[in-house]
Amino acid sequence: EGEYFLTILRADIQNSKSHNDRVNLRLCLEDASNPNVDDIYVYLPVPNAEWKANDPKSHKKGSNRFKDFIDAFGVEMPLEVSRLIGASGWALVAEEADDRDGTMRNQVRRFIAGKK
């Protein structure tokens, strides 16, 4: 586990069944000690009023994570995919078992705003 500088390689916005839109990101972890490290995939639900009405607790947690991402990567609102590609920021990354198949993968625990 540690703090790493990440760059967005790919981004798209997709309609999600549970929270309307979500941002799908492919992040490159810059680690000089291990240049062959796998990219990190992150899925961020975009906060909205329907989600807040249906599940306020989950909405608050998701909104905070989304805000931390926006702040860490210096993304301007309204959100546009074209402005995400190439943006960089810091995150706390840890290796964790994937929920689907148990494979160990790097996961973003939280985004770190304000770190240069």
Phi, psi and omega per residue, in radians:
E1 nan 2.438 3.116
G2 -3.081 3.023 3.111
E3 -1.591 2.260 -3.096
Y4 -2.325 2.622 3.065
F5 -1.524 2.200 -3.076
L6 -2.106 2.591 3.067
T7 -2.173 2.397 3.133
I8 -1.382 2.049 3.117
L9 -1.604 -0.628 -3.111
R10 -2.539 2.539 3.109
A11 -2.627 2.503 2.975
D12 -2.638 2.791 3.090
I13 -1.938 2.266 -3.046
Q14 -2.241 2.531 3.067
N15 -1.345 2.167 -3.132
S16 -1.821 2.510 -3.136
K17 -1.174 -0.565 -3.029
S18 -1.604 -0.571 -3.051
H19 -2.326 0.493 -3.048
N20 1.092 -2.192 -3.038
D21 -1.314 2.596 3.000
R22 -2.434 2.657 3.097
V23 -1.741 2.180 3.077
N24 -1.778 2.199 -3.092
L25 -2.159 2.506 2.937
R26 -2.026 2.045 -3.040
L27 -1.954 2.426 3.057
C28 -1.703 2.136 3.111
L29 -1.550 2.146 -3.129
E30 -1.623 1.839 -3.103
D31 -2.372 1.787 -3.089
A32 -1.059 -0.496 -3.117
S33 -1.334 -0.271 -3.138
N34 -2.566 1.440 -3.070
P35 -1.193 -0.229 -3.109
N36 -1.722 0.291 -3.120
V37 -1.128 2.471 -3.120
D38 -1.191 2.637 3.038
D39 -1.168 2.804 -3.123
I40 -1.952 2.347 3.113
Y41 -1.879 2.290 -3.098
V42 -2.267 2.412 3.101
Y43 -2.122 2.011 -3.074
L44 -2.015 1.966 3.031
P45 -1.127 2.430 3.102
V46 -1.526 2.089 -3.103
P47 -1.039 2.458 3.081
N48 -2.643 2.971 -3.050
A49 -1.146 -0.655 -3.139
E50 -1.095 -0.792 3.115
W51 -1.063 -0.756 -3.135
K52 -1.074 -0.727 -3.131
A53 -1.194 -0.661 -3.075
N54 -1.415 -0.547 -3.070
D55 -2.677 1.355 -3.045
P56 -1.019 -0.650 -3.116
K57 -1.153 -0.850 3.119
S58 -1.125 -0.671 3.132
H59 -1.072 -0.761 -3.127
K60 -1.081 -0.799 3.127
K61 -1.099 -0.798 3.132
G62 -1.135 -0.677 3.122
S63 -1.125 -0.716 3.113
N64 -1.126 -0.736 3.116
R65 -1.121 -0.743 -3.138
F66 -1.113 -0.777 3.121
K67 -1.087 -0.747 3.107
D68 -1.055 -0.702 3.096
F69 -1.092 -0.863 -3.132
I70 -0.995 -0.799 -3.126
D71 -1.195 -0.745 -3.093
A72 -1.144 -0.622 -3.078
F73 -1.756 0.012 3.104
G74 1.109 0.609 -3.098
V75 -1.416 2.343 3.101
E76 -1.596 2.551 3.074
M77 -1.732 2.606 0.048
P78 -1.218 2.683 -3.061
L79 -1.205 2.179 3.063
E80 -2.267 2.196 -3.088
V81 -0.967 -0.701 -3.082
S82 -1.052 -0.486 3.129
R83 -1.476 -0.181 -3.136
L84 -1.428 -0.668 -3.070
I85 -1.055 2.186 3.124
G86 1.587 -0.206 3.089
A87 -1.170 2.573 -3.104
S88 -2.270 2.672 3.105
G89 -2.958 3.102 -3.080
W90 -1.792 2.580 3.081
A91 -2.615 2.681 2.988
L92 -1.490 2.073 -3.057
V93 -2.046 2.408 3.098
A94 -2.404 2.634 3.074
E95 -1.502 2.201 -3.093
E96 -2.435 2.750 3.098
A97 -1.264 2.306 3.099
D98 -1.176 2.384 -3.128
D99 -1.082 -0.536 -3.054
R100 -1.355 -0.822 -3.009
D101 -2.291 0.050 3.092
G102 1.398 -0.033 3.128
T103 -1.143 2.404 3.109
M104 -1.297 2.220 -3.128
R105 -2.431 2.698 3.025
N106 -1.285 2.338 3.134
Q107 -2.266 2.530 3.046
V108 -1.422 2.043 3.073
R109 -1.362 -0.761 3.076
R110 -2.819 2.690 3.063
F111 -1.568 2.537 -3.059
I112 -1.981 1.878 3.134
A113 -1.425 2.579 3.000
G114 1.479 -0.050 3.122
K115 -1.579 2.322 -3.141
K116 -1.890 nan nan
